[in-house]
């Protein structure tokens, strides 16, 4: 009986291989049916890139104003106050207290 199965073994293996590759071509990570997910991910990453590019441009402008050749006194004062936590005596400072986190109800049954 095993002698009669030998010619079909290779055919069965190749058939299973073709079926597996066909399924992967349709449903795999880069398959035909996952195009919408790829497009959504691409749009999300393009939006993220645009935000990072805008943030980088803002940081480059701030760095340019902090160089010695074109030092902006207002920006320097703002950064010094933010980093050191100081304020000008003429400034109005409004302190806010963060609300206390609610105590979690622990009803153990």
LOFISE-81967 format. One record per atom (N, C-alpha, C): residue number from 1; residue in three letters; atom name; x, y, z. Coordinates in Angstrom, 2 decimals, padded with zeros to 5 digits, m for minus. Atoms other than C-alpha are relative to their C-alpha. Example, Ala and Ser with C-alpha at 12.3 -4.5 7.8 and 13.67 -1.06 7.14 Angstrom:
<tikes>
<tike i="1" aa="ALA" at="N" u="000.89" v="m001.19" w="000.00"/>
<tike i="1" aa="ALA" at="CA" u="012.30" v="m004.50" w="007.80"/>
<tike i="1" aa="ALA" at="C" u="000.90" v="001.20" w="000.00"/>
<tike i="2" aa="SER" at="N" u="m000.82" v="m001.19" w="m000.06"/>
<tike i="2" aa="SER" at="CA" u="013.67" v="m001.06" w="007.14"/>
<tike i="2" aa="SER" at="C" u="m000.77" v="001.09" w="000.73"/>
</tikes>
This chain:
<tikes>
<tike i="1" aa="UNK" at="N" u="000.80" v="m001.19" w="000.00"/>
<tike i="1" aa="UNK" at="CA" u="000.00" v="000.00" w="000.00"/>
<tike i="1" aa="UNK" at="C" u="000.85" v="001.27" w="000.00"/>
<tike i="2" aa="UNK" at="N" u="m000.82" v="m001.20" w="000.04"/>
<tike i="2" aa="UNK" at="CA" u="002.75" v="002.58" w="000.72"/>
<tike i="2" aa="UNK" at="C" u="000.62" v="000.22" w="m001.38"/>
<tike i="3" aa="UNK" at="N" u="m000.57" v="m000.18" w="001.33"/>
<tike i="3" aa="UNK" at="CA" u="004.16" v="001.89" w="m002.78"/>
<tike i="3" aa="UNK" at="C" u="m001.01" v="000.69" w="m000.92"/>
<tike i="4" aa="UNK" at="N" u="001.00" v="m000.63" w="000.85"/>
<tike i="4" aa="UNK" at="CA" u="000.88" v="002.96" w="m004.35"/>
<tike i="4" aa="UNK" at="C" u="m000.20" v="001.47" w="000.38"/>
<tike i="5" aa="UNK" at="N" u="000.19" v="m001.36" w="m000.46"/>
<tike i="5" aa="UNK" at="CA" u="000.84" v="006.23" w="m002.29"/>
<tike i="5" aa="UNK" at="C" u="001.16" v="000.92" w="m000.40"/>
<tike i="6" aa="UNK" at="N" u="m001.18" v="m000.82" w="000.30"/>
<tike i="6" aa="UNK" at="CA" u="004.33" v="007.43" w="m003.37"/>
<tike i="6" aa="UNK" at="C" u="m000.25" v="001.03" w="m001.09"/>
<tike i="7" aa="UNK" at="N" u="000.18" v="m001.04" w="001.01"/>
<tike i="7" aa="UNK" at="CA" u="003.26" v="009.21" w="m006.58"/>
<tike i="7" aa="UNK" at="C" u="m000.91" v="001.14" w="000.46"/>
<tike i="8" aa="UNK" at="N" u="000.94" v="m001.03" w="m000.45"/>
<tike i="8" aa="UNK" at="CA" u="000.52" v="011.11" w="m004.74"/>
<tike i="8" aa="UNK" at="C" u="000.54" v="000.83" w="001.16"/>
<tike i="9" aa="UNK" at="N" u="m000.55" v="m000.71" w="m001.15"/>
<tike i="9" aa="UNK" at="CA" u="002.65" v="012.22" w="m001.78"/>
<tike i="9" aa="UNK" at="C" u="000.54" v="001.36" w="m000.42"/>
<tike i="10" aa="UNK" at="N" u="m000.55" v="m001.27" w="000.47"/>
<tike i="10" aa="UNK" at="CA" u="004.51" v="014.87" w="m003.74"/>
<tike i="10" aa="UNK" at="C" u="m001.12" v="000.93" w="m000.47"/>
<tike i="11" aa="UNK" at="N" u="001.12" v="m000.81" w="000.47"/>
<tike i="11" aa="UNK" at="CA" u="001.28" v="016.08" w="m005.38"/>
<tike i="11" aa="UNK" at="C" u="m000.79" v="000.57" w="001.17"/>
<tike i="12" aa="UNK" at="N" u="000.74" v="m000.48" w="m001.17"/>
<tike i="12" aa="UNK" at="CA" u="m000.46" v="016.33" w="m002.01"/>
<tike i="12" aa="UNK" at="C" u="000.78" v="001.09" w="000.73"/>
<tike i="13" aa="UNK" at="N" u="m000.84" v="m000.99" w="m000.65"/>
<tike i="13" aa="UNK" at="CA" u="002.47" v="018.24" w="m000.52"/>
<tike i="13" aa="UNK" at="C" u="m000.03" v="001.32" w="m000.79"/>
<tike i="14" aa="UNK" at="N" u="000.03" v="m001.21" w="000.83"/>
<tike i="14" aa="UNK" at="CA" u="002.54" v="020.70" w="m003.44"/>
<tike i="14" aa="UNK" at="C" u="m001.37" v="000.67" w="000.07"/>
<tike i="15" aa="UNK" at="N" u="001.34" v="m000.56" w="m000.12"/>
<tike i="15" aa="UNK" at="CA" u="m001.24" v="021.14" w="m003.23"/>
<tike i="15" aa="UNK" at="C" u="m000.16" v="000.76" w="001.32"/>
<tike i="16" aa="UNK" at="N" u="000.09" v="m000.66" w="m001.30"/>
<tike i="16" aa="UNK" at="CA" u="m001.04" v="021.97" w="000.49"/>
<tike i="16" aa="UNK" at="C" u="000.85" v="001.27" w="000.05"/>
<tike i="17" aa="UNK" at="N" u="m000.86" v="m001.18" w="000.06"/>
<tike i="17" aa="UNK" at="CA" u="001.83" v="024.38" w="m000.17"/>
<tike i="17" aa="UNK" at="C" u="m000.67" v="001.13" w="m000.77"/>
<tike i="18" aa="UNK" at="N" u="000.71" v="m001.01" w="000.79"/>
<tike i="18" aa="UNK" at="CA" u="m000.18" v="026.19" w="m002.85"/>
<tike i="18" aa="UNK" at="C" u="m001.18" v="000.57" w="000.79"/>
<tike i="19" aa="UNK" at="N" u="001.12" v="m000.47" w="m000.81"/>
<tike i="19" aa="UNK" at="CA" u="m003.21" v="026.39" w="m000.54"/>
<tike i="19" aa="UNK" at="C" u="000.50" v="000.94" w="001.10"/>
<tike i="20" aa="UNK" at="N" u="m000.57" v="m000.83" w="m001.06"/>
<tike i="20" aa="UNK" at="CA" u="m001.07" v="027.78" w="002.29"/>
<tike i="20" aa="UNK" at="C" u="000.43" v="001.36" w="m000.54"/>
<tike i="21" aa="UNK" at="N" u="m000.46" v="m001.26" w="000.58"/>
<tike i="21" aa="UNK" at="CA" u="000.55" v="030.40" w="000.07"/>
<tike i="21" aa="UNK" at="C" u="m001.16" v="000.84" w="m000.50"/>
<tike i="22" aa="UNK" at="N" u="001.19" v="m000.74" w="000.44"/>
<tike i="22" aa="UNK" at="CA" u="m002.84" v="031.35" w="m001.38"/>
<tike i="22" aa="UNK" at="C" u="m000.70" v="000.68" w="001.16"/>
<tike i="23" aa="UNK" at="N" u="000.63" v="m000.59" w="m001.18"/>
<tike i="23" aa="UNK" at="CA" u="m004.29" v="031.92" w="002.07"/>
<tike i="23" aa="UNK" at="C" u="000.83" v="001.16" w="000.53"/>
<tike i="24" aa="UNK" at="N" u="m000.86" v="m001.08" w="m000.45"/>
<tike i="24" aa="UNK" at="CA" u="m001.28" v="034.00" w="003.07"/>
<tike i="24" aa="UNK" at="C" u="m000.06" v="001.20" w="m000.94"/>
<tike i="25" aa="UNK" at="N" u="000.10" v="m001.10" w="000.96"/>
<tike i="25" aa="UNK" at="CA" u="m001.58" v="036.06" w="m000.13"/>
<tike i="25" aa="UNK" at="C" u="m001.27" v="000.81" w="000.22"/>
<tike i="26" aa="UNK" at="N" u="001.25" v="m000.70" w="m000.24"/>
<tike i="26" aa="UNK" at="CA" u="m005.14" v="036.94" w="000.83"/>
<tike i="26" aa="UNK" at="C" u="m000.06" v="000.65" w="001.37"/>
<tike i="27" aa="UNK" at="N" u="000.23" v="m000.46" w="m001.37"/>
<tike i="27" aa="UNK" at="CA" u="m005.03" v="037.32" w="004.61"/>
<tike i="27" aa="UNK" at="C" u="001.26" v="000.33" w="000.77"/>
<tike i="28" aa="UNK" at="N" u="m001.24" v="m000.25" w="m000.73"/>
<tike i="28" aa="UNK" at="CA" u="m001.39" v="037.80" w="005.53"/>
<tike i="28" aa="UNK" at="C" u="000.17" v="001.47" w="000.34"/>
<tike i="29" aa="UNK" at="N" u="m000.28" v="m001.38" w="m000.40"/>
<tike i="29" aa="UNK" at="CA" u="000.18" v="040.97" w="006.90"/>
<tike i="29" aa="UNK" at="C" u="000.01" v="000.94" w="m001.19"/>
<tike i="30" aa="UNK" at="N" u="m000.02" v="m000.79" w="001.22"/>
<tike i="30" aa="UNK" at="CA" u="000.71" v="042.26" w="003.38"/>
<tike i="30" aa="UNK" at="C" u="m000.93" v="m000.56" w="m001.06"/>
<tike i="31" aa="UNK" at="N" u="000.93" v="000.65" w="000.91"/>
<tike i="31" aa="UNK" at="CA" u="m002.17" v="040.36" w="001.85"/>
<tike i="31" aa="UNK" at="C" u="m000.96" v="000.97" w="m000.67"/>
<tike i="32" aa="UNK" at="N" u="000.93" v="m000.81" w="000.76"/>
<tike i="32" aa="UNK" at="CA" u="m004.81" v="041.61" w="m000.52"/>
<tike i="32" aa="UNK" at="C" u="m001.15" v="000.54" w="000.84"/>
<tike i="33" aa="UNK" at="N" u="001.14" v="m000.42" w="m000.81"/>
<tike i="33" aa="UNK" at="CA" u="m007.53" v="041.84" w="002.13"/>
<tike i="33" aa="UNK" at="C" u="000.37" v="000.95" w="001.14"/>
<tike i="34" aa="UNK" at="N" u="m000.41" v="m000.89" w="m001.09"/>
<tike i="34" aa="UNK" at="CA" u="m005.47" v="043.94" w="004.58"/>
<tike i="34" aa="UNK" at="C" u="000.39" v="001.38" w="m000.52"/>
<tike i="35" aa="UNK" at="N" u="m000.35" v="m001.29" w="000.58"/>
<tike i="35" aa="UNK" at="CA" u="m005.17" v="046.97" w="002.29"/>
<tike i="35" aa="UNK" at="C" u="m000.60" v="001.17" w="000.76"/>
<tike i="36" aa="UNK" at="N" u="000.65" v="m001.09" w="m000.74"/>
<tike i="36" aa="UNK" at="CA" u="m007.64" v="049.10" w="004.27"/>
<tike i="36" aa="UNK" at="C" u="000.74" v="000.28" w="001.31"/>
<tike i="37" aa="UNK" at="N" u="m000.74" v="m000.18" w="m001.25"/>
<tike i="37" aa="UNK" at="CA" u="m005.72" v="048.52" w="007.50"/>
<tike i="37" aa="UNK" at="C" u="001.34" v="000.70" w="m000.26"/>
<tike i="38" aa="UNK" at="N" u="m001.26" v="m000.66" w="000.36"/>
<tike i="38" aa="UNK" at="CA" u="m002.48" v="049.49" w="005.77"/>
<tike i="38" aa="UNK" at="C" u="m000.22" v="001.47" w="m000.32"/>
<tike i="39" aa="UNK" at="N" u="000.30" v="m001.39" w="000.34"/>
<tike i="39" aa="UNK" at="CA" u="m004.08" v="052.66" w="004.39"/>
<tike i="39" aa="UNK" at="C" u="m000.29" v="000.82" w="001.25"/>
<tike i="40" aa="UNK" at="N" u="000.30" v="m000.71" w="m001.25"/>
<tike i="40" aa="UNK" at="CA" u="m005.40" v="053.62" w="007.83"/>
<tike i="40" aa="UNK" at="C" u="001.28" v="000.24" w="000.80"/>
<tike i="41" aa="UNK" at="N" u="m001.26" v="m000.15" w="m000.72"/>
<tike i="41" aa="UNK" at="CA" u="m002.00" v="053.01" w="009.41"/>
<tike i="41" aa="UNK" at="C" u="000.89" v="001.04" w="m000.66"/>
<tike i="42" aa="UNK" at="N" u="m000.78" v="m000.98" w="000.73"/>
<tike i="42" aa="UNK" at="CA" u="m000.34" v="055.06" w="006.67"/>
<tike i="42" aa="UNK" at="C" u="m000.50" v="001.41" w="000.28"/>
<tike i="43" aa="UNK" at="N" u="000.57" v="m001.33" w="m000.28"/>
<tike i="43" aa="UNK" at="CA" u="m002.72" v="057.99" w="007.24"/>
<tike i="43" aa="UNK" at="C" u="000.33" v="000.44" w="001.42"/>
<tike i="44" aa="UNK" at="N" u="m000.33" v="m000.31" w="m001.39"/>
<tike i="44" aa="UNK" at="CA" u="m002.12" v="057.80" w="011.00"/>
<tike i="44" aa="UNK" at="C" u="001.46" v="000.41" w="000.13"/>
<tike i="45" aa="UNK" at="N" u="m001.43" v="m000.31" w="m000.10"/>
<tike i="45" aa="UNK" at="CA" u="001.64" v="057.81" w="010.57"/>
<tike i="45" aa="UNK" at="C" u="000.36" v="001.28" w="m000.75"/>
<tike i="46" aa="UNK" at="N" u="m000.23" v="m001.27" w="000.69"/>
<tike i="46" aa="UNK" at="CA" u="001.50" v="060.67" w="008.05"/>
<tike i="46" aa="UNK" at="C" u="m000.42" v="001.17" w="000.87"/>
<tike i="47" aa="UNK" at="N" u="000.43" v="m001.04" w="m000.93"/>
<tike i="47" aa="UNK" at="CA" u="m000.46" v="062.73" w="010.59"/>
<tike i="47" aa="UNK" at="C" u="001.02" v="000.17" w="001.12"/>
<tike i="48" aa="UNK" at="N" u="m001.01" v="m000.04" w="m001.05"/>
<tike i="48" aa="UNK" at="CA" u="002.10" v="061.84" w="013.24"/>
<tike i="48" aa="UNK" at="C" u="001.27" v="000.68" w="m000.52"/>
<tike i="49" aa="UNK" at="N" u="m001.17" v="m000.64" w="000.60"/>
<tike i="49" aa="UNK" at="CA" u="004.91" v="062.86" w="010.88"/>
<tike i="49" aa="UNK" at="C" u="m000.20" v="001.50" w="m000.15"/>
<tike i="50" aa="UNK" at="N" u="000.28" v="m001.43" w="000.14"/>
<tike i="50" aa="UNK" at="CA" u="003.24" v="066.20" w="010.19"/>
<tike i="50" aa="UNK" at="C" u="000.09" v="000.71" w="001.34"/>
<tike i="51" aa="UNK" at="N" u="m000.07" v="m000.60" w="m001.34"/>
<tike i="51" aa="UNK" at="CA" u="002.88" v="066.88" w="013.92"/>
<tike i="51" aa="UNK" at="C" u="001.44" v="000.10" w="000.48"/>
<tike i="52" aa="UNK" at="N" u="m001.40" v="m000.03" w="m000.41"/>
<tike i="52" aa="UNK" at="CA" u="006.51" v="065.97" w="014.58"/>
<tike i="52" aa="UNK" at="C" u="000.80" v="001.02" w="m000.80"/>
<tike i="53" aa="UNK" at="N" u="m000.68" v="m000.99" w="000.83"/>
<tike i="53" aa="UNK" at="CA" u="007.67" v="068.13" w="011.66"/>
<tike i="53" aa="UNK" at="C" u="m000.30" v="001.41" w="000.50"/>
<tike i="54" aa="UNK" at="N" u="000.39" v="m001.30" w="m000.53"/>
<tike i="54" aa="UNK" at="CA" u="005.72" v="071.08" w="013.05"/>
<tike i="54" aa="UNK" at="C" u="000.69" v="000.28" w="001.33"/>
<tike i="55" aa="UNK" at="N" u="m000.66" v="m000.16" w="m001.30"/>
<tike i="55" aa="UNK" at="CA" u="007.14" v="070.49" w="016.53"/>
<tike i="55" aa="UNK" at="C" u="001.49" v="000.27" w="m000.20"/>
<tike i="56" aa="UNK" at="N" u="m001.42" v="m000.21" w="000.26"/>
<tike i="56" aa="UNK" at="CA" u="010.66" v="070.30" w="015.12"/>
<tike i="56" aa="UNK" at="C" u="000.26" v="001.42" w="m000.51"/>
<tike i="57" aa="UNK" at="N" u="m000.16" v="m001.37" w="000.51"/>
<tike i="57" aa="UNK" at="CA" u="010.21" v="073.57" w="013.21"/>
<tike i="57" aa="UNK" at="C" u="m000.12" v="001.01" w="001.14"/>
<tike i="58" aa="UNK" at="N" u="000.14" v="m000.89" w="m001.15"/>
<tike i="58" aa="UNK" at="CA" u="009.00" v="075.25" w="016.42"/>
<tike i="58" aa="UNK" at="C" u="001.25" v="m000.02" w="000.88"/>
<tike i="59" aa="UNK" at="N" u="m001.21" v="000.11" w="m000.82"/>
<tike i="59" aa="UNK" at="CA" u="011.99" v="073.92" w="018.36"/>
<tike i="59" aa="UNK" at="C" u="001.20" v="000.66" w="m000.69"/>
<tike i="60" aa="UNK" at="N" u="m001.10" v="m000.63" w="000.72"/>
<tike i="60" aa="UNK" at="CA" u="014.37" v="075.09" w="015.63"/>
<tike i="60" aa="UNK" at="C" u="m000.08" v="001.52" w="000.10"/>
<tike i="61" aa="UNK" at="N" u="000.16" v="m001.45" w="m000.16"/>
<tike i="61" aa="UNK" at="CA" u="012.92" v="078.61" w="015.84"/>
<tike i="61" aa="UNK" at="C" u="000.41" v="000.43" w="001.40"/>
<tike i="62" aa="UNK" at="N" u="m000.38" v="m000.34" w="m001.38"/>
<tike i="62" aa="UNK" at="CA" u="013.30" v="078.61" w="019.62"/>
<tike i="62" aa="UNK" at="C" u="001.51" v="m000.06" w="000.18"/>
<tike i="63" aa="UNK" at="N" u="m001.46" v="000.11" w="m000.12"/>
<tike i="63" aa="UNK" at="CA" u="016.91" v="077.43" w="019.34"/>
<tike i="63" aa="UNK" at="C" u="000.67" v="001.16" w="m000.70"/>
<tike i="64" aa="UNK" at="N" u="m000.58" v="m001.14" w="000.73"/>
<tike i="64" aa="UNK" at="CA" u="017.63" v="080.12" w="016.76"/>
<tike i="64" aa="UNK" at="C" u="m000.06" v="001.27" w="000.84"/>
<tike i="65" aa="UNK" at="N" u="000.12" v="m001.19" w="m000.84"/>
<tike i="65" aa="UNK" at="CA" u="016.35" v="082.77" w="019.19"/>
<tike i="65" aa="UNK" at="C" u="000.87" v="m000.07" w="001.25"/>
<tike i="66" aa="UNK" at="N" u="m000.85" v="000.14" w="m001.18"/>
<tike i="66" aa="UNK" at="CA" u="018.50" v="081.39" w="022.00"/>
<tike i="66" aa="UNK" at="C" u="001.49" v="000.08" w="m000.32"/>
<tike i="67" aa="UNK" at="N" u="m001.43" v="m000.13" w="000.35"/>
<tike i="67" aa="UNK" at="CA" u="021.78" v="081.67" w="020.07"/>
<tike i="67" aa="UNK" at="C" u="000.48" v="001.41" w="000.36"/>
<tike i="68" aa="UNK" at="N" u="m000.54" v="m001.28" w="m000.46"/>
<tike i="68" aa="UNK" at="CA" u="024.10" v="084.49" w="021.11"/>
<tike i="68" aa="UNK" at="C" u="m000.15" v="001.11" w="m001.03"/>
<tike i="69" aa="UNK" at="N" u="000.12" v="m001.03" w="001.02"/>
<tike i="69" aa="UNK" at="CA" u="023.86" v="086.31" w="017.78"/>
<tike i="69" aa="UNK" at="C" u="m001.37" v="000.63" w="m000.06"/>
<tike i="70" aa="UNK" at="N" u="001.37" v="m000.52" w="000.08"/>
<tike i="70" aa="UNK" at="CA" u="020.09" v="086.71" w="017.94"/>
<tike i="70" aa="UNK" at="C" u="m000.78" v="m000.43" w="001.24"/>
<tike i="71" aa="UNK" at="N" u="000.60" v="000.40" w="m001.27"/>
<tike i="71" aa="UNK" at="CA" u="019.19" v="086.29" w="021.59"/>
<tike i="71" aa="UNK" at="C" u="m001.28" v="000.77" w="000.26"/>
<tike i="72" aa="UNK" at="N" u="001.28" v="m000.62" w="m000.32"/>
<tike i="72" aa="UNK" at="CA" u="015.56" v="086.99" w="022.38"/>
<tike i="72" aa="UNK" at="C" u="m000.15" v="000.03" w="001.51"/>
<tike i="73" aa="UNK" at="N" u="000.07" v="m000.15" w="m001.46"/>
<tike i="73" aa="UNK" at="CA" u="015.30" v="088.37" w="025.90"/>
<tike i="73" aa="UNK" at="C" u="m001.29" v="m000.59" w="000.55"/>
<tike i="74" aa="UNK" at="N" u="001.28" v="000.52" w="m000.48"/>
<tike i="74" aa="UNK" at="CA" u="011.63" v="087.44" w="026.21"/>
<tike i="74" aa="UNK" at="C" u="000.01" v="m001.52" w="000.08"/>
<tike i="75" aa="UNK" at="N" u="m000.05" v="001.46" w="000.00"/>
<tike i="75" aa="UNK" at="CA" u="012.23" v="083.82" w="025.25"/>
<tike i="75" aa="UNK" at="C" u="000.96" v="m000.51" w="001.08"/>
<tike i="76" aa="UNK" at="N" u="m000.96" v="000.40" w="m001.03"/>
<tike i="76" aa="UNK" at="CA" u="015.27" v="083.60" w="027.51"/>
<tike i="76" aa="UNK" at="C" u="m000.62" v="000.12" w="001.39"/>
<tike i="77" aa="UNK" at="N" u="000.64" v="m000.20" w="m001.30"/>
<tike i="77" aa="UNK" at="CA" u="013.29" v="085.01" w="030.43"/>
<tike i="77" aa="UNK" at="C" u="m001.09" v="m001.04" w="000.24"/>
<tike i="78" aa="UNK" at="N" u="001.05" v="001.01" w="m000.13"/>
<tike i="78" aa="UNK" at="CA" u="010.38" v="082.67" w="029.76"/>
<tike i="78" aa="UNK" at="C" u="000.58" v="m001.36" w="000.34"/>
<tike i="79" aa="UNK" at="N" u="m000.61" v="001.31" w="m000.26"/>
<tike i="79" aa="UNK" at="CA" u="012.62" v="079.60" w="029.67"/>
<tike i="79" aa="UNK" at="C" u="000.63" v="m000.05" w="001.39"/>
<tike i="80" aa="UNK" at="N" u="m000.62" v="m000.02" w="m001.33"/>
<tike i="80" aa="UNK" at="CA" u="014.53" v="080.67" w="032.81"/>
<tike i="80" aa="UNK" at="C" u="m001.07" v="m000.13" w="001.08"/>
<tike i="81" aa="UNK" at="N" u="001.08" v="000.11" w="m000.99"/>
<tike i="81" aa="UNK" at="CA" u="011.25" v="081.11" w="034.70"/>
<tike i="81" aa="UNK" at="C" u="m000.58" v="m001.40" w="000.04"/>
<tike i="82" aa="UNK" at="N" u="000.59" v="001.34" w="000.06"/>
<tike i="82" aa="UNK" at="CA" u="009.91" v="077.77" w="033.51"/>
<tike i="82" aa="UNK" at="C" u="000.93" v="m001.03" w="000.63"/>
<tike i="83" aa="UNK" at="N" u="m000.95" v="001.00" w="m000.50"/>
<tike i="83" aa="UNK" at="CA" u="013.08" v="075.86" w="034.35"/>
<tike i="83" aa="UNK" at="C" u="000.27" v="000.19" w="001.49"/>
<tike i="84" aa="UNK" at="N" u="m000.35" v="m000.26" w="m001.39"/>
<tike i="84" aa="UNK" at="CA" u="013.88" v="077.56" w="037.65"/>
<tike i="84" aa="UNK" at="C" u="m001.21" v="000.12" w="000.92"/>
<tike i="85" aa="UNK" at="N" u="001.20" v="m000.10" w="m000.81"/>
<tike i="85" aa="UNK" at="CA" u="010.30" v="078.00" w="038.80"/>
<tike i="85" aa="UNK" at="C" u="m000.16" v="001.36" w="000.65"/>
<tike i="86" aa="UNK" at="N" u="000.10" v="m001.34" w="m000.55"/>
<tike i="86" aa="UNK" at="CA" u="010.68" v="081.74" w="039.48"/>
<tike i="86" aa="UNK" at="C" u="m001.05" v="000.80" w="m000.74"/>
<tike i="87" aa="UNK" at="N" u="000.91" v="m000.93" w="000.67"/>
<tike i="87" aa="UNK" at="CA" u="008.30" v="084.57" w="038.70"/>
<tike i="87" aa="UNK" at="C" u="000.43" v="001.42" w="000.32"/>
<tike i="88" aa="UNK" at="N" u="m000.30" v="m001.42" w="m000.20"/>
<tike i="88" aa="UNK" at="CA" u="008.65" v="088.31" w="038.38"/>
<tike i="88" aa="UNK" at="C" u="m000.91" v="000.52" w="001.11"/>
<tike i="89" aa="UNK" at="N" u="000.86" v="m000.53" w="m001.06"/>
<tike i="89" aa="UNK" at="CA" u="007.38" v="090.26" w="041.41"/>
<tike i="89" aa="UNK" at="C" u="m001.22" v="000.75" w="m000.53"/>
<tike i="90" aa="UNK" at="N" u="001.13" v="m000.72" w="000.58"/>
<tike i="90" aa="UNK" at="CA" u="005.08" v="092.19" w="039.07"/>
<tike i="90" aa="UNK" at="C" u="m001.03" v="m000.95" w="m000.63"/>
<tike i="91" aa="UNK" at="N" u="000.90" v="000.97" w="000.60"/>
<tike i="91" aa="UNK" at="CA" u="003.45" v="089.00" w="037.76"/>
<tike i="91" aa="UNK" at="C" u="m001.07" v="m000.43" w="000.98"/>
<tike i="92" aa="UNK" at="N" u="001.06" v="000.59" w="m000.80"/>
<tike i="92" aa="UNK" at="CA" u="000.16" v="087.66" w="039.00"/>
<tike i="92" aa="UNK" at="C" u="000.12" v="m001.51" w="m000.13"/>
<tike i="93" aa="UNK" at="N" u="m000.15" v="001.45" w="m000.01"/>
<tike i="93" aa="UNK" at="CA" u="000.57" v="084.03" w="040.00"/>
<tike i="93" aa="UNK" at="C" u="m001.27" v="m000.60" w="000.60"/>
<tike i="94" aa="UNK" at="N" u="001.20" v="000.68" w="m000.48"/>
<tike i="94" aa="UNK" at="CA" u="m002.53" v="081.89" w="040.34"/>
<tike i="94" aa="UNK" at="C" u="000.36" v="m001.45" w="000.21"/>
<tike i="95" aa="UNK" at="N" u="m000.34" v="001.40" w="m000.32"/>
<tike i="95" aa="UNK" at="CA" u="m001.89" v="078.64" w="042.11"/>
<tike i="95" aa="UNK" at="C" u="m001.28" v="m000.81" w="000.04"/>
<tike i="96" aa="UNK" at="N" u="001.15" v="000.89" w="m000.02"/>
<tike i="96" aa="UNK" at="CA" u="m004.26" v="075.81" w="041.57"/>
<tike i="96" aa="UNK" at="C" u="000.40" v="m001.30" w="000.68"/>
<tike i="97" aa="UNK" at="N" u="m000.25" v="001.27" w="m000.68"/>
<tike i="97" aa="UNK" at="CA" u="m004.56" v="072.68" w="043.62"/>
<tike i="97" aa="UNK" at="C" u="m000.66" v="m001.09" w="m000.83"/>
<tike i="98" aa="UNK" at="N" u="000.56" v="001.11" w="000.77"/>
<tike i="98" aa="UNK" at="CA" u="m005.03" v="069.46" w="041.71"/>
<tike i="98" aa="UNK" at="C" u="m001.01" v="m000.73" w="000.87"/>
<tike i="99" aa="UNK" at="N" u="000.99" v="000.72" w="m000.81"/>
<tike i="99" aa="UNK" at="CA" u="m008.17" v="067.63" w="042.82"/>
<tike i="99" aa="UNK" at="C" u="000.55" v="m001.34" w="000.45"/>
<tike i="100" aa="UNK" at="N" u="m000.46" v="001.27" w="m000.56"/>
<tike i="100" aa="UNK" at="CA" u="m007.52" v="064.68" w="045.05"/>
<tike i="100" aa="UNK" at="C" u="m000.65" v="m001.15" w="m000.75"/>
<tike i="101" aa="UNK" at="N" u="000.60" v="001.15" w="000.70"/>
<tike i="101" aa="UNK" at="CA" u="m008.02" v="061.33" w="043.31"/>
<tike i="101" aa="UNK" at="C" u="m001.06" v="m000.64" w="000.89"/>
<tike i="102" aa="UNK" at="N" u="001.07" v="000.63" w="m000.75"/>
<tike i="102" aa="UNK" at="CA" u="m011.24" v="059.66" w="044.31"/>
<tike i="102" aa="UNK" at="C" u="000.44" v="m001.34" w="000.55"/>
<tike i="103" aa="UNK" at="N" u="m000.34" v="001.29" w="m000.61"/>
<tike i="103" aa="UNK" at="CA" u="m010.88" v="056.78" w="046.68"/>
<tike i="103" aa="UNK" at="C" u="m000.77" v="m001.09" w="m000.73"/>
<tike i="104" aa="UNK" at="N" u="000.62" v="001.10" w="000.73"/>
<tike i="104" aa="UNK" at="CA" u="m011.56" v="053.58" w="044.83"/>
<tike i="104" aa="UNK" at="C" u="m000.88" v="m000.81" w="000.96"/>
<tike i="105" aa="UNK" at="N" u="000.89" v="000.83" w="m000.80"/>
<tike i="105" aa="UNK" at="CA" u="m014.54" v="051.70" w="046.18"/>
<tike i="105" aa="UNK" at="C" u="000.44" v="m001.45" w="m000.12"/>
<tike i="106" aa="UNK" at="N" u="m000.45" v="001.40" w="000.00"/>
<tike i="106" aa="UNK" at="CA" u="m013.27" v="048.31" w="047.15"/>
<tike i="106" aa="UNK" at="C" u="m001.04" v="m000.85" w="000.68"/>
<tike i="107" aa="UNK" at="N" u="001.05" v="000.90" w="m000.53"/>
<tike i="107" aa="UNK" at="CA" u="m016.34" v="046.16" w="047.60"/>
<tike i="107" aa="UNK" at="C" u="000.36" v="m001.43" w="m000.36"/>
<tike i="108" aa="UNK" at="N" u="m000.39" v="001.38" w="000.24"/>
<tike i="108" aa="UNK" at="CA" u="m014.92" v="042.73" w="047.90"/>
<tike i="108" aa="UNK" at="C" u="m001.10" v="m000.93" w="000.46"/>
<tike i="109" aa="UNK" at="N" u="001.07" v="000.94" w="m000.37"/>
<tike i="109" aa="UNK" at="CA" u="m017.53" v="040.01" w="047.89"/>
<tike i="109" aa="UNK" at="C" u="000.58" v="m001.33" w="000.35"/>
</tikes>
